[in-house]
Amino acid sequence: MALEKKKLAAICAAVFTYIKTEEEAYLASSVNLNQGITAGQTGTTASNLNIWGAAGRENQMQLRSMIQMRIFK
């Protein structure tokens, strides 16, 4: 039982660390992007990728595909 609690704590810590890292990267890229726009430079970098949005879109496409295959009957 104690081992399961340790595993759960490690998983939660890893998830929170990942989310914090992504937020920091997003904030840093948005600051850099804003500075680039004021300097007259525009561009899109890989760090501007919205992971949560992409995952949501992927789920929508998968659901549509399953409906078209008539999985839900």
Phi, psi and omega per residue, in radians:
M1 nan -0.720 -3.125
A2 -1.182 -0.597 3.120
L3 -1.146 -0.667 3.108
E4 -1.128 -0.673 3.108
K5 -1.157 -0.646 3.110
K6 -1.179 -0.705 3.112
K7 -1.116 -0.759 3.132
L8 -1.100 -0.726 3.114
A9 -1.121 -0.700 3.126
A10 -1.156 -0.704 3.113
I11 -1.125 -0.799 3.125
C12 -1.074 -0.753 3.122
A13 -1.088 -0.701 3.128
A14 -1.142 -0.738 -3.141
V15 -1.138 -0.798 3.135
F16 -1.119 -0.668 3.098
T17 -1.127 -0.735 3.122
Y18 -1.091 -0.807 -3.135
I19 -1.105 -0.751 3.135
K20 -1.097 -0.726 3.122
T21 -1.102 -0.747 3.117
E22 -1.127 -0.705 3.112
E23 -1.113 -0.758 3.128
E24 -1.114 -0.705 3.117
A25 -1.144 -0.691 3.126
Y26 -1.133 -0.787 3.131
L27 -1.097 -0.723 3.130
A28 -1.138 -0.706 -3.132
S29 -1.234 -0.616 3.130
S30 -1.209 -0.618 3.074
V31 -1.157 -0.784 3.114
N32 -1.116 -0.682 3.137
L33 -1.161 -0.755 3.113
N34 -1.099 -0.691 3.104
Q35 -1.170 -0.644 3.115
G36 -1.164 -0.654 3.136
I37 -1.194 -0.703 3.134
T38 -1.197 -0.457 3.113
A39 -1.503 -0.047 3.119
G40 1.633 0.137 3.138
Q41 -1.802 2.425 3.057
T42 -2.239 2.730 3.117
G43 2.930 2.817 3.124
T44 -2.074 2.344 3.125
T45 -1.981 2.932 3.130
A46 -1.152 -0.443 -3.118
S47 -1.290 -0.201 3.108
N48 -1.479 0.015 -3.124
L49 -1.169 2.252 3.124
N50 -1.588 1.755 -3.057
I51 -1.141 -0.762 -3.112
W52 -1.151 -0.677 3.109
G53 -1.143 -0.719 3.121
A54 -1.135 -0.690 3.132
A55 -1.159 -0.687 3.109
G56 -1.123 -0.745 3.115
R57 -1.114 -0.691 3.116
E58 -1.098 -0.712 3.111
N59 -1.123 -0.687 3.107
Q60 -1.093 -0.758 -3.140
M61 -1.146 -0.670 3.133
Q62 -1.154 -0.739 3.113
L63 -1.094 -0.766 3.118
R64 -1.066 -0.717 3.130
S65 -1.120 -0.724 3.133
M66 -1.152 -0.656 3.098
I67 -1.137 -0.727 -3.140
Q68 -1.148 -0.551 3.097
M69 -1.429 0.004 3.117
R70 1.034 0.788 3.102
I71 -1.228 -0.637 -3.060
F72 -1.609 1.558 3.094
K73 -2.329 nan nan
